């Protein structure tokens, strides 16, 4: 019998790791699951923008996560 391993991704590769690193640096042991879930669509939408579109919004790609969660936590130093 053949088994198929199906993986469904709701965010681009590496984005989950970026979120984990941001929260680990900013919130030492902070459980970010509910916050990630609530704002994931905004992060994914911004990640889908071109660098030029982000620049017109005053953002760089590496600023997306601190931008989306900045009102909750101070970004890592």
Phi and psi restraints in degrees (value plus and minus 20) as a CYANA .aco file:
   2 UNK   PHI    -112.8   -72.8
   2 UNK   PSI     115.8   155.8
   3 UNK   PHI    -131.2   -91.2
   3 UNK   PSI     121.4   161.4
   4 UNK   PHI    -131.0   -91.0
   4 UNK   PSI     111.5   151.5
   5 UNK   PHI    -118.5   -78.5
   5 UNK   PSI      89.9   129.9
   6 UNK   PHI    -123.2   -83.2
   6 UNK   PSI     108.4   148.4
   7 UNK   PHI    -140.3  -100.3
   7 UNK   PSI     107.5   147.5
   8 UNK   PHI    -130.3   -90.3
   8 UNK   PSI     103.5   143.5
   9 UNK   PHI    -128.1   -88.1
   9 UNK   PSI     113.2   153.2
  10 UNK   PHI    -127.2   -87.2
  10 UNK   PSI     -21.5    18.5
  11 UNK   PHI    -165.0  -125.0
  11 UNK   PSI     136.7   176.7
  12 UNK   PHI     -81.2   -41.2
  12 UNK   PSI     133.2   173.2
  13 UNK   PHI     -73.5   -33.5
  13 UNK   PSI     116.8   156.8
  14 UNK   PHI      68.4   108.4
  14 UNK   PSI     -37.7     2.3
  15 UNK   PHI     -88.1   -48.1
  15 UNK   PSI     -59.6   -19.6
  16 UNK   PHI     -80.3   -40.3
  16 UNK   PSI     -60.3   -20.3
  17 UNK   PHI     -86.5   -46.5
  17 UNK   PSI     -60.3   -20.3
  18 UNK   PHI     -79.9   -39.9
  18 UNK   PSI     -63.4   -23.4
  19 UNK   PHI     -83.4   -43.4
  19 UNK   PSI     -64.6   -24.6
  20 UNK   PHI     -79.7   -39.7
  20 UNK   PSI     -64.5   -24.5
  21 UNK   PHI     -84.9   -44.9
  21 UNK   PSI     -60.6   -20.6
  22 UNK   PHI     -80.5   -40.5
  22 UNK   PSI     -69.5   -29.5
  23 UNK   PHI     -90.5   -50.5
  23 UNK   PSI     -53.5   -13.5
  24 UNK   PHI     -84.3   -44.3
  24 UNK   PSI     -60.5   -20.5
  25 UNK   PHI     -93.8   -53.8
  25 UNK   PSI     -53.4   -13.4
  26 UNK   PHI    -112.7   -72.7
  26 UNK   PSI     -45.0    -5.0
  27 UNK   PHI    -152.7  -112.7
  27 UNK   PSI       0.9    40.9
  28 UNK   PHI      -8.8    31.2
  28 UNK   PSI      71.8   111.8
  29 UNK   PHI      64.0   104.0
  29 UNK   PSI     -16.1    23.9
  30 UNK   PHI     -89.0   -49.0
  30 UNK   PSI     110.9   150.9
  31 UNK   PHI    -105.1   -65.1
  31 UNK   PSI      83.9   123.9
  32 UNK   PHI    -113.9   -73.9
  32 UNK   PSI     -17.2    22.8
  33 UNK   PHI     -75.1   -35.1
  33 UNK   PSI     -70.1   -30.1
  34 UNK   PHI     -84.1   -44.1
  34 UNK   PSI     -59.4   -19.4
  35 UNK   PHI     -87.3   -47.3
  35 UNK   PSI     -63.6   -23.6
  36 UNK   PHI     -78.1   -38.1
  36 UNK   PSI     -67.4   -27.4
  37 UNK   PHI     -81.6   -41.6
  37 UNK   PSI     -61.9   -21.9
  38 UNK   PHI     -87.9   -47.9
  38 UNK   PSI     -50.4   -10.4
  39 UNK   PHI    -134.5   -94.5
  39 UNK   PSI     -14.2    25.8
  40 UNK   PHI     -79.1   -39.1
  40 UNK   PSI     -59.1   -19.1
  41 UNK   PHI     -83.3   -43.3
  41 UNK   PSI     -55.5   -15.5
  42 UNK   PHI     -88.1   -48.1
  42 UNK   PSI     -61.1   -21.1
  43 UNK   PHI     -83.0   -43.0
  43 UNK   PSI     -66.9   -26.9
  44 UNK   PHI     -82.8   -42.8
  44 UNK   PSI     -61.6   -21.6
  45 UNK   PHI     -82.8   -42.8
  45 UNK   PSI     -62.3   -22.3
  46 UNK   PHI     -89.0   -49.0
  46 UNK   PSI     -59.7   -19.7
  47 UNK   PHI     -81.0   -41.0
  47 UNK   PSI     -48.4    -8.4
  48 UNK   PHI     -96.9   -56.9
  48 UNK   PSI     -34.7     5.3
  49 UNK   PHI     -92.5   -52.5
  49 UNK   PSI     133.9   173.9
  50 UNK   PHI     -95.1   -55.1
  50 UNK   PSI     144.4   184.4
  51 UNK   PHI     -80.6   -40.6
  51 UNK   PSI     -56.5   -16.5
  52 UNK   PHI     -85.2   -45.2
  52 UNK   PSI     -62.3   -22.3
  53 UNK   PHI     -84.9   -44.9
  53 UNK   PSI     -61.1   -21.1
  54 UNK   PHI     -82.5   -42.5
  54 UNK   PSI     -62.4   -22.4
  55 UNK   PHI     -80.6   -40.6
  55 UNK   PSI     -59.1   -19.1
  56 UNK   PHI     -84.7   -44.7
  56 UNK   PSI     -43.7    -3.7
  57 UNK   PHI    -111.1   -71.1
  57 UNK   PSI     -19.4    20.6
  58 UNK   PHI      60.0   100.0
  58 UNK   PSI       3.3    43.3
  59 UNK   PHI    -140.3  -100.3
  59 UNK   PSI     131.9   171.9
  60 UNK   PHI    -130.7   -90.7
  60 UNK   PSI     137.5   177.5
  61 UNK   PHI     -74.6   -34.6
  61 UNK   PSI     -60.1   -20.1
  62 UNK   PHI     -92.2   -52.2
  62 UNK   PSI     -28.7    11.3
  63 UNK   PHI    -114.3   -74.3
  63 UNK   PSI     -24.4    15.6
  64 UNK   PHI     -80.6   -40.6
  64 UNK   PSI     -73.4   -33.4
  65 UNK   PHI     -84.2   -44.2
  65 UNK   PSI     -67.9   -27.9
  66 UNK   PHI     -80.0   -40.0
  66 UNK   PSI     -53.0   -13.0
  67 UNK   PHI     -84.9   -44.9
  67 UNK   PSI     -67.2   -27.2
  68 UNK   PHI     -89.8   -49.8
  68 UNK   PSI     -56.9   -16.9
  69 UNK   PHI    -125.9   -85.9
  69 UNK   PSI     -15.3    24.7
  70 UNK   PHI     -80.3   -40.3
  70 UNK   PSI     -47.4    -7.4
  71 UNK   PHI     -95.6   -55.6
  71 UNK   PSI     -33.9     6.1
  72 UNK   PHI    -119.8   -79.8
  72 UNK   PSI     -56.5   -16.5
  73 UNK   PHI    -158.0  -118.0
  73 UNK   PSI     130.8   170.8
  74 UNK   PHI     -94.2   -54.2
  74 UNK   PSI     116.1   156.1
  75 UNK   PHI     -85.9   -45.9
  75 UNK   PSI     132.8   172.8
  76 UNK   PHI     -79.9   -39.9
  76 UNK   PSI     125.2   165.2
